[in-house]
Amino acid sequence: MIDIGLLLAQDGGDESSEIILFVALFIVLFFFGFLVVFAKYFGLWIQCKMTRAGISFPNLVMMSFRRVPASLIVRCKIMAVQAGLTKVYPISTAALEAHFLANGNVPNVIRALIAAQRAGIALDWQTAQAIDLAGRDILEAVRTSVNPKVIDCPDPKKKAGTLDAVAGDGIQLKARARVTVRTNIQQLVGGATEETIVARVGQGIVQAIGSTKSYKLVLENPDDISRLVLGQGLESNTAFEIVSIDIADIDVGENIGARLQADQAEADMRVAQANAEQRRAAAKALEQEEVAHIQENRAKVVLAEAQVPKAIADSFRTGRLGLLDYYELKNVQADTDMRSAIAGEGRQASPTP
């Protein structure tokens, strides 16, 4: 018969072997994975240790789970430590990661902080990351603060190539200016851009030229315009500080005053002609009215003359008028007609009874 105990012993040995094999395989896989992870982050961990960046090995591994590039954070932290930024204000690894996750440019911010520290510009981590998250190039802003840049006024990209203004004597002047500005870090967030500076400087130059009595004064002393515009505080609420305003070129344009006077004289002449035409039309209408009145009066005279023969006939019948009186009346009438004919009136003879 088969020994049942021996069979049970053989089955237990097989199960133990499988368990041992499974454990051994798990240990090998774990060790292999650890070697892969260790090989991936060992170089970064050594860099952190050698530079005292203060980033632990588990933190490097956890960056991968947070989808943060460990090499970028390590490089930025090493730059901050080596430049001495962490001695001035604390910059933690978590702050670098948070800024990266907020779509910030971490290397740009660190470089800007280093440049600001070397140049003696007051700029801390909180302000720098706020400026970067606001969409401004913080590194370019620091460079502009150290090395001021020049802005052409008006903008050469625009159609208008000059600033046109009219002096007090009516002469047009065409000016071009160059504005030297540097970044105002404290007003970079929420401050107006270069376009505002160009617009304000252009307005100031036009106003300054317009308040000058003669264009000759502007041509003789263009620096007076610069000082006047510079003293108006045009950089208020902007991201820049105006260092200087230089008038690059001034050209003499048209005589706007004379042209306006000529246009005004022409307009006045047209108004006078219109008024004269109106008066002429009124006089013509009045003349026609008088002609109508004359015709009306002549008609009345004709009607009155038509009554004369009747009156003479009645006088003859009643005996109040004799024959000699009638002939004397005819002689007077003939004499009157003759005198009228000589005078050129062309008066018709009076009707006879």
One Martini backbone bead per residue (centre of mass of N, CA, C, O) as a GRO file, in nm:
protein
  353
    1MET     BB    1   0.100   0.032   0.013
    2ILE     BB    2   0.060   0.365   0.035
    3ASP     BB    3   0.214   0.627   0.187
    4ILE     BB    4   0.043   0.892   0.319
    5GLY     BB    5   0.265   1.064   0.465
    6LEU     BB    6   0.453   1.093   0.223
    7LEU     BB    7   0.258   1.257   0.043
    8LEU     BB    8   0.217   1.495   0.236
    9ALA     BB    9   0.517   1.579   0.239
   10GLN     BB   10   0.542   1.643  -0.063
   11ASP     BB   11   0.320   1.862  -0.083
   12GLY     BB   12   0.445   2.063   0.125
   13GLY     BB   13   0.714   2.110  -0.032
   14ASP     BB   14   0.596   2.240  -0.286
   15GLU     BB   15   0.463   2.489  -0.154
   16SER     BB   16   0.721   2.606  -0.024
   17SER     BB   17   0.872   2.653  -0.292
   18GLU     BB   18   0.673   2.853  -0.415
   19ILE     BB   19   0.694   3.070  -0.198
   20ILE     BB   20   0.995   3.116  -0.217
   21LEU     BB   21   0.996   3.196  -0.516
   22PHE     BB   22   0.806   3.441  -0.490
   23VAL     BB   23   0.977   3.599  -0.289
   24ALA     BB   24   1.233   3.612  -0.459
   25LEU     BB   25   1.104   3.759  -0.700
   26PHE     BB   26   1.012   4.011  -0.543
   27ILE     BB   27   1.293   4.094  -0.447
   28VAL     BB   28   1.418   4.130  -0.726
   29LEU     BB   29   1.219   4.341  -0.836
   30PHE     BB   30   1.260   4.547  -0.613
   31PHE     BB   31   1.565   4.579  -0.653
   32PHE     BB   32   1.547   4.668  -0.948
   33GLY     BB   33   1.368   4.917  -0.904
   34PHE     BB   34   1.559   5.054  -0.707
   35LEU     BB   35   1.794   5.080  -0.907
   36VAL     BB   36   1.646   5.255  -1.112
   37VAL     BB   37   1.573   5.488  -0.923
   38PHE     BB   38   1.858   5.537  -0.816
   39ALA     BB   39   1.986   5.596  -1.094
   40LYS     BB   40   1.803   5.842  -1.163
   41TYR     BB   41   1.849   6.010  -0.864
   42PHE     BB   42   2.149   6.007  -0.777
   43GLY     BB   43   2.271   6.255  -0.916
   44LEU     BB   44   2.080   6.465  -0.786
   45TRP     BB   45   2.141   6.389  -0.490
   46ILE     BB   46   2.442   6.459  -0.503
   47GLN     BB   47   2.407   6.753  -0.573
   48CYS     BB   48   2.247   6.832  -0.320
   49LYS     BB   49   2.471   6.748  -0.120
   50MET     BB   50   2.709   6.922  -0.235
   51THR     BB   51   2.517   7.207  -0.230
   52ARG     BB   52   2.293   7.223  -0.011
   53ALA     BB   53   1.980   7.215  -0.111
   54GLY     BB   54   1.768   7.026   0.055
   55ILE     BB   55   1.707   6.747  -0.111
   56SER     BB   56   1.560   6.461  -0.094
   57PHE     BB   57   1.513   6.153  -0.219
   58PRO     BB   58   1.204   6.120  -0.178
   59ASN     BB   59   1.138   6.396  -0.309
   60LEU     BB   60   1.236   6.322  -0.592
   61VAL     BB   61   1.032   6.091  -0.633
   62MET     BB   62   0.764   6.261  -0.578
   63MET     BB   63   0.784   6.449  -0.830
   64SER     BB   64   0.681   6.241  -1.035
   65PHE     BB   65   0.390   6.225  -0.913
   66ARG     BB   66   0.361   6.554  -0.951
   67ARG     BB   67   0.478   6.641  -1.230
   68VAL     BB   68   0.787   6.721  -1.167
   69PRO     BB   69   1.087   6.834  -1.264
   70ALA     BB   70   1.366   6.757  -1.094
   71SER     BB   71   1.597   6.894  -1.252
   72LEU     BB   72   1.480   7.181  -1.245
   73ILE     BB   73   1.456   7.219  -0.937
   74VAL     BB   74   1.751   7.157  -0.869
   75ARG     BB   75   1.881   7.378  -1.040
   76CYS     BB   76   1.734   7.619  -0.904
   77LYS     BB   77   1.822   7.559  -0.611
   78ILE     BB   78   2.126   7.576  -0.662
   79MET     BB   79   2.127   7.869  -0.762
   80ALA     BB   80   2.014   7.993  -0.502
   81VAL     BB   81   2.235   7.888  -0.307
   82GLN     BB   82   2.493   7.988  -0.457
   83ALA     BB   83   2.382   8.299  -0.455
   84GLY     BB   84   2.234   8.350  -0.161
   85LEU     BB   85   1.914   8.365  -0.142
   86THR     BB   86   1.847   8.190   0.121
   87LYS     BB   87   1.971   8.412   0.318
   88VAL     BB   88   1.758   8.639   0.264
   89TYR     BB   89   1.526   8.437   0.156
   90PRO     BB   90   1.304   8.192   0.158
   91ILE     BB   91   1.341   7.893  -0.064
   92SER     BB   92   1.151   7.644  -0.125
   93THR     BB   93   1.070   7.356  -0.285
   94ALA     BB   94   0.763   7.392  -0.274
   95ALA     BB   95   0.763   7.673  -0.411
   96LEU     BB   96   0.879   7.579  -0.680
   97GLU     BB   97   0.659   7.374  -0.745
   98ALA     BB   98   0.416   7.564  -0.731
   99HIS     BB   99   0.511   7.752  -0.959
  100PHE     BB  100   0.513   7.537  -1.179
  101LEU     BB  101   0.208   7.444  -1.147
  102ALA     BB  102   0.131   7.764  -1.221
  103ASN     BB  103   0.296   7.826  -1.491
  104GLY     BB  104   0.582   7.899  -1.418
  105ASN     BB  105   0.911   8.054  -1.449
  106VAL     BB  106   1.158   7.949  -1.263
  107PRO     BB  107   1.434   8.024  -1.394
  108ASN     BB  108   1.361   8.324  -1.444
  109VAL     BB  109   1.323   8.403  -1.148
  110ILE     BB  110   1.603   8.326  -1.042
  111ARG     BB  111   1.765   8.508  -1.234
  112ALA     BB  112   1.630   8.771  -1.143
  113LEU     BB  113   1.720   8.756  -0.845
  114ILE     BB  114   2.021   8.753  -0.900
  115ALA     BB  115   2.036   9.020  -1.062
  116ALA     BB  116   1.913   9.199  -0.837
  117GLN     BB  117   2.128   9.140  -0.619
  118ARG     BB  118   2.374   9.242  -0.784
  119ALA     BB  119   2.226   9.539  -0.835
  120GLY     BB  120   2.054   9.630  -0.573
  121ILE     BB  121   1.760   9.520  -0.596
  122ALA     BB  122   1.443   9.517  -0.466
  123LEU     BB  123   1.377   9.156  -0.456
  124ASP     BB  124   1.147   8.909  -0.408
  125TRP     BB  125   0.987   8.614  -0.437
  126GLN     BB  126   0.690   8.707  -0.433
  127THR     BB  127   0.716   8.932  -0.646
  128ALA     BB  128   0.839   8.764  -0.875
  129GLN     BB  129   0.607   8.553  -0.905
  130ALA     BB  130   0.381   8.756  -0.953
  131ILE     BB  131   0.498   8.875  -1.216
  132ASP     BB  132   0.514   8.607  -1.370
  133LEU     BB  133   0.204   8.531  -1.344
  134ALA     BB  134   0.116   8.810  -1.494
  135GLY     BB  135   0.312   8.794  -1.775
  136ARG     BB  136   0.586   8.896  -1.703
  137ASP     BB  137   0.923   8.971  -1.768
  138ILE     BB  138   1.138   8.967  -1.510
  139LEU     BB  139   1.418   8.963  -1.641
  140GLU     BB  140   1.375   9.204  -1.833
  141ALA     BB  141   1.305   9.404  -1.609
  142VAL     BB  142   1.579   9.396  -1.467
  143ARG     BB  143   1.749   9.479  -1.710
  144THR     BB  144   1.604   9.752  -1.751
  145SER     BB  145   1.678   9.861  -1.469
  146VAL     BB  146   1.987   9.854  -1.531
  147ASN     BB  147   1.929   9.886  -1.858
  148PRO     BB  148   1.816  10.121  -2.022
  149LYS     BB  149   1.568  10.206  -2.255
  150VAL     BB  150   1.461  10.295  -2.585
  151ILE     BB  151   1.189  10.506  -2.700
  152ASP     BB  152   0.995  10.574  -2.962
  153CYS     BB  153   0.853  10.909  -3.051
  154PRO     BB  154   0.685  10.772  -3.227
  155ASP     BB  155   0.591  10.480  -3.338
  156PRO     BB  156   0.731  10.334  -3.620
  157LYS     BB  157   0.485  10.128  -3.671
  158LYS     BB  158   0.329  10.356  -3.729
  159LYS     BB  159   0.208  10.590  -3.949
  160ALA     BB  160   0.298  10.809  -3.768
  161GLY     BB  161   0.620  10.977  -3.776
  162THR     BB  162   0.501  11.231  -3.618
  163LEU     BB  163   0.468  11.520  -3.412
  164ASP     BB  164   0.197  11.732  -3.447
  165ALA     BB  165   0.231  12.092  -3.407
  166VAL     BB  166   0.112  12.421  -3.294
  167ALA     BB  167   0.200  12.722  -3.261
  168GLY     BB  168   0.111  13.044  -3.174
  169ASP     BB  169   0.183  13.146  -3.491
  170GLY     BB  170   0.085  12.881  -3.683
  171ILE     BB  171   0.324  12.684  -3.686
  172GLN     BB  172   0.427  12.381  -3.795
  173LEU     BB  173   0.546  12.094  -3.605
  174LYS     BB  174   0.784  11.818  -3.644
  175ALA     BB  175   0.833  11.557  -3.411
  176ARG     BB  176   1.100  11.367  -3.245
  177ALA     BB  177   1.141  11.115  -2.990
  178ARG     BB  178   1.342  10.997  -2.701
  179VAL     BB  179   1.283  10.747  -2.453
  180THR     BB  180   1.415  10.690  -2.131
  181VAL     BB  181   1.383  10.377  -1.960
  182ARG     BB  182   1.288  10.213  -1.649
  183THR     BB  183   1.211   9.980  -1.433
  184ASN     BB  184   0.931   9.944  -1.204
  185ILE     BB  185   0.894   9.699  -0.986
  186GLN     BB  186   0.656   9.798  -0.795
  187GLN     BB  187   0.468   9.861  -1.083
  188LEU     BB  188   0.448   9.604  -1.267
  189VAL     BB  189   0.188   9.538  -1.130
  190GLY     BB  190  -0.056   9.717  -1.312
  191GLY     BB  191   0.112   9.861  -1.506
  192ALA     BB  192   0.181  10.036  -1.761
  193THR     BB  193   0.293  10.049  -2.073
  194GLU     BB  194   0.462  10.172  -2.343
  195GLU     BB  195   0.215  10.298  -2.485
  196THR     BB  196   0.158  10.504  -2.261
  197ILE     BB  197   0.421  10.656  -2.275
  198VAL     BB  198   0.397  10.747  -2.570
  199ALA     BB  199   0.128  10.898  -2.538
  200ARG     BB  200   0.214  11.100  -2.315
  201VAL     BB  201   0.455  11.227  -2.457
  202GLY     BB  202   0.304  11.326  -2.707
  203GLN     BB  203   0.107  11.508  -2.552
  204GLY     BB  204   0.323  11.687  -2.415
  205ILE     BB  205   0.457  11.798  -2.672
  206VAL     BB  206   0.208  11.926  -2.801
  207GLN     BB  207   0.145  12.112  -2.561
  208ALA     BB  208   0.418  12.263  -2.548
  209ILE     BB  209   0.409  12.381  -2.835
  210GLY     BB  210   0.127  12.523  -2.812
  211SER     BB  211   0.237  12.719  -2.564
  212THR     BB  212   0.412  12.851  -2.773
  213LYS     BB  213   0.446  13.148  -2.938
  214SER     BB  214   0.700  13.039  -3.108
  215TYR     BB  215   0.882  12.840  -3.321
  216LYS     BB  216   1.163  12.960  -3.262
  217LEU     BB  217   1.184  12.871  -2.964
  218VAL     BB  218   1.190  12.568  -3.027
  219LEU     BB  219   1.441  12.567  -3.214
  220GLU     BB  220   1.639  12.694  -3.004
  221ASN     BB  221   1.485  12.523  -2.740
  222PRO     BB  222   1.418  12.191  -2.707
  223ASP     BB  223   1.484  12.138  -2.398
  224ASP     BB  224   1.232  12.279  -2.283
  225ILE     BB  225   1.036  12.061  -2.367
  226SER     BB  226   1.163  11.830  -2.208
  227ARG     BB  227   1.135  11.955  -1.924
  228LEU     BB  228   0.829  11.999  -1.931
  229VAL     BB  229   0.749  11.700  -1.974
  230LEU     BB  230   0.914  11.571  -1.737
  231GLY     BB  231   0.744  11.748  -1.511
  232GLN     BB  232   0.448  11.581  -1.543
  233GLY     BB  233   0.441  11.279  -1.454
  234LEU     BB  234   0.409  11.031  -1.678
  235GLU     BB  235   0.484  10.762  -1.487
  236SER     BB  236   0.217  10.728  -1.373
  237ASN     BB  237   0.101  10.410  -1.339
  238THR     BB  238   0.365  10.268  -1.433
  239ALA     BB  239   0.638  10.037  -1.526
  240PHE     BB  240   0.799  10.315  -1.543
  241GLU     BB  241   1.096  10.525  -1.560
  242ILE     BB  242   1.180  10.839  -1.652
  243VAL     BB  243   1.488  10.967  -1.746
  244SER     BB  244   1.445  11.077  -2.054
  245ILE     BB  245   1.384  11.352  -2.299
  246ASP     BB  246   1.454  11.352  -2.649
  247ILE     BB  247   1.493  11.563  -2.918
  248ALA     BB  248   1.568  11.447  -3.233
  249ASP     BB  249   1.342  11.610  -3.417
  250ILE     BB  250   1.273  11.919  -3.619
  251ASP     BB  251   1.008  12.029  -3.830
  252VAL     BB  252   0.881  12.242  -4.070
  253GLY     BB  253   0.574  12.316  -4.176
  254GLU     BB  254   0.295  12.458  -4.198
  255ASN     BB  255   0.078  12.745  -4.224
  256ILE     BB  256  -0.192  12.723  -4.042
  257GLY     BB  257  -0.281  13.012  -3.978
  258ALA     BB  258  -0.301  13.118  -4.270
  259ARG     BB  259  -0.499  12.904  -4.371
  260LEU     BB  260  -0.724  12.973  -4.172
  261GLN     BB  261  -0.757  13.267  -4.258
  262ALA     BB  262  -0.827  13.207  -4.552
  263ASP     BB  263  -1.074  13.035  -4.490
  264GLN     BB  264  -1.221  13.256  -4.333
  265ALA     BB  265  -1.232  13.465  -4.560
  266GLU     BB  266  -1.391  13.289  -4.755
  267ALA     BB  267  -1.633  13.249  -4.571
  268ASP     BB  268  -1.701  13.550  -4.538
  269MET     BB  269  -1.749  13.600  -4.841
  270ARG     BB  270  -1.984  13.402  -4.869
  271VAL     BB  271  -2.163  13.542  -4.665
  272ALA     BB  272  -2.171  13.819  -4.804
  273GLN     BB  273  -2.291  13.716  -5.071
  274ALA     BB  274  -2.548  13.605  -4.947
  275ASN     BB  275  -2.646  13.873  -4.827
  276ALA     BB  276  -2.649  14.032  -5.093
  277GLU     BB  277  -2.847  13.844  -5.239
  278GLN     BB  278  -3.073  13.892  -5.038
  279ARG     BB  279  -3.095  14.200  -5.078
  280ARG     BB  280  -3.145  14.191  -5.384
  281ALA     BB  281  -3.408  14.029  -5.369
  282ALA     BB  282  -3.557  14.230  -5.193
  283ALA     BB  283  -3.533  14.473  -5.391
  284LYS     BB  284  -3.675  14.336  -5.628
  285ALA     BB  285  -3.941  14.292  -5.484
  286LEU     BB  286  -3.991  14.592  -5.420
  287GLU     BB  287  -3.992  14.686  -5.713
  288GLN     BB  288  -4.238  14.521  -5.800
  289GLU     BB  289  -4.429  14.652  -5.603
  290GLU     BB  290  -4.400  14.945  -5.716
  291VAL     BB  291  -4.497  14.878  -6.000
  292ALA     BB  292  -4.775  14.796  -5.909
  293HIS     BB  293  -4.848  15.064  -5.782
  294ILE     BB  294  -4.824  15.236  -6.041
  295GLN     BB  295  -5.037  15.085  -6.202
  296GLU     BB  296  -5.261  15.143  -6.004
  297ASN     BB  297  -5.246  15.455  -6.021
  298ARG     BB  298  -5.294  15.475  -6.326
  299ALA     BB  299  -5.572  15.353  -6.319
  300LYS     BB  300  -5.693  15.576  -6.145
  301VAL     BB  301  -5.634  15.808  -6.341
  302VAL     BB  302  -5.803  15.703  -6.574
  303LEU     BB  303  -6.066  15.702  -6.418
  304ALA     BB  304  -6.061  16.003  -6.355
  305GLU     BB  305  -6.046  16.107  -6.657
  306ALA     BB  306  -6.323  15.980  -6.737
  307GLN     BB  307  -6.486  16.206  -6.561
  308VAL     BB  308  -6.435  16.478  -6.708
  309PRO     BB  309  -6.640  16.490  -6.947
  310LYS     BB  310  -6.887  16.466  -6.766
  311ALA     BB  311  -6.835  16.724  -6.606
  312ILE     BB  312  -6.842  16.920  -6.849
  313ALA     BB  313  -7.125  16.850  -6.946
  314ASP     BB  314  -7.265  16.931  -6.685
  315SER     BB  315  -7.166  17.229  -6.692
  316PHE     BB  316  -7.305  17.306  -6.954
  317ARG     BB  317  -7.601  17.239  -6.866
  318THR     BB  318  -7.582  17.430  -6.599
  319GLY     BB  319  -7.381  17.693  -6.666
  320ARG     BB  320  -7.083  17.680  -6.523
  321LEU     BB  321  -6.975  17.654  -6.826
  322GLY     BB  322  -6.808  17.804  -7.081
  323LEU     BB  323  -6.658  17.838  -7.383
  324LEU     BB  324  -6.406  17.997  -7.292
  325ASP     BB  325  -6.331  17.813  -7.062
  326TYR     BB  326  -6.283  17.562  -7.233
  327TYR     BB  327  -6.054  17.678  -7.414
  328GLU     BB  328  -5.865  17.744  -7.184
  329LEU     BB  329  -5.840  17.452  -7.089
  330LYS     BB  330  -5.720  17.341  -7.354
  331ASN     BB  331  -5.468  17.520  -7.354
  332VAL     BB  332  -5.351  17.412  -7.092
  333GLN     BB  333  -5.337  17.118  -7.183
  334ALA     BB  334  -5.154  17.161  -7.428
  335ASP     BB  335  -4.921  17.285  -7.276
  336THR     BB  336  -4.872  17.040  -7.100
  337ASP     BB  337  -4.814  16.835  -7.332
  338MET     BB  338  -4.573  16.986  -7.443
  339ARG     BB  339  -4.396  16.975  -7.195
  340SER     BB  340  -4.392  16.668  -7.175
  341ALA     BB  341  -4.268  16.616  -7.452
  342ILE     BB  342  -4.007  16.769  -7.398
  343ALA     BB  343  -3.940  16.590  -7.137
  344GLY     BB  344  -4.020  16.273  -7.231
  345GLU     BB  345  -4.296  16.139  -7.120
  346GLY     BB  346  -4.534  16.076  -7.320
  347ARG     BB  347  -4.803  16.217  -7.293
  348GLN     BB  348  -5.121  16.194  -7.325
  349ALA     BB  349  -5.391  16.314  -7.437
  350SER     BB  350  -5.664  16.453  -7.353
  351PRO     BB  351  -5.978  16.406  -7.351
  352THR     BB  352  -6.247  16.492  -7.525
  353PRO     BB  353  -6.581  16.588  -7.508
   0.00000   0.00000   0.00000
